[in-house]
Amino acid sequence: MAERGRGQSPSAMEDLLDVENKRMADSLASKVTRLKSLALDIDKDAEEQNRYLDGMGLQLDWLILVSPSKETQEVPWCCNASKVRFPGRTRIS
């Protein structure tokens, strides 16, 4: 920047620095806007995933309640093991 200022009046140098400062501020504002947009997208996606997981929990609770066995339930769709133990759970008819 020192090279640009040689042979110029102080006011011309201020104008040059002011223009560069405004350009950089606009660039920063653009980046902040993009980051805000990404943050909002991430928030929306997290909300959707939380709703999905909450629904899966309700389905699992329902399967536990309607299962014919008190201690061992078949839950093949949610885990690798064929049987999952839930001690202390009782079936509600």
Legacy VTK file of the C-alpha trace (Angstrom):
# vtk DataFile Version 3.0
C-alpha trace
ASCII
DATASET POLYDATA
POINTS 93 float
0.000 0.000 0.000
2.928 2.315 0.594
3.705 2.064 -3.120
0.270 3.373 -4.032
0.618 6.410 -1.797
3.812 7.795 -3.323
3.364 11.100 -5.043
-0.284 11.458 -4.047
-1.824 14.095 -1.855
-3.039 13.069 1.606
-6.700 13.512 0.603
-6.229 11.323 -2.516
-4.632 8.656 -0.353
-7.547 8.868 2.103
-10.002 8.515 -0.771
-8.138 5.490 -2.079
-8.077 3.870 1.365
-11.755 4.726 1.879
-12.731 3.033 -1.403
-10.698 -0.047 -0.521
-12.185 -0.117 2.984
-15.746 0.063 1.586
-14.988 -2.733 -0.895
-13.648 -4.956 1.874
-16.619 -4.116 4.131
-19.025 -5.085 1.333
-17.143 -8.343 0.831
-17.318 -9.071 4.562
-21.043 -8.255 4.661
-21.612 -10.679 1.794
-19.755 -13.433 3.628
-21.672 -12.763 6.860
-24.965 -12.973 4.947
-23.923 -16.305 3.444
-22.904 -17.669 6.859
-26.219 -16.562 8.347
-28.071 -18.333 5.549
-26.070 -21.519 6.165
-26.750 -21.315 9.908
-30.496 -20.999 9.267
-30.388 -23.974 6.879
-28.531 -26.056 9.479
-31.083 -25.063 12.141
-33.988 -26.044 9.881
-32.347 -29.381 9.056
-31.671 -30.100 12.746
-35.322 -29.360 13.604
-36.499 -31.770 10.895
-34.118 -34.486 12.083
-35.241 -34.010 15.688
-38.884 -34.424 14.646
-37.958 -37.576 12.717
-36.044 -39.030 15.684
-38.887 -38.139 18.068
-41.243 -40.057 15.796
-38.926 -43.065 15.830
-38.892 -42.965 19.627
-42.686 -42.961 19.698
-42.760 -45.938 17.329
-40.275 -47.822 19.528
-42.329 -47.032 22.640
-45.425 -48.318 20.868
-43.672 -51.547 19.884
-42.530 -52.080 23.466
-46.049 -51.571 24.802
-47.770 -53.937 22.357
-45.141 -56.678 22.380
-46.343 -60.044 23.763
-43.252 -60.559 25.939
-42.412 -58.577 29.058
-38.635 -58.933 28.969
-37.710 -59.554 25.337
-39.120 -57.716 22.349
-38.458 -58.242 18.690
-37.243 -54.945 17.214
-35.637 -55.972 13.895
-36.038 -52.630 12.129
-34.100 -50.474 14.582
-30.968 -52.389 15.488
-28.622 -55.154 14.402
-29.453 -57.487 17.273
-32.573 -59.564 16.812
-33.627 -59.181 20.453
-33.370 -56.231 22.822
-33.983 -56.599 26.561
-36.082 -54.041 28.413
-36.081 -55.096 32.069
-38.927 -53.781 34.194
-41.221 -52.989 31.265
-44.705 -54.385 31.406
-47.187 -54.833 28.615
-50.284 -52.639 28.613
-53.366 -54.326 27.114
LINES 1 94
93 0 1 2 3 4 5 6 7 8 9 10 11 12 13 14 15 16 17 18 19 20 21 22 23 24 25 26 27 28 29 30 31 32 33 34 35 36 37 38 39 40 41 42 43 44 45 46 47 48 49 50 51 52 53 54 55 56 57 58 59 60 61 62 63 64 65 66 67 68 69 70 71 72 73 74 75 76 77 78 79 80 81 82 83 84 85 86 87 88 89 90 91 92
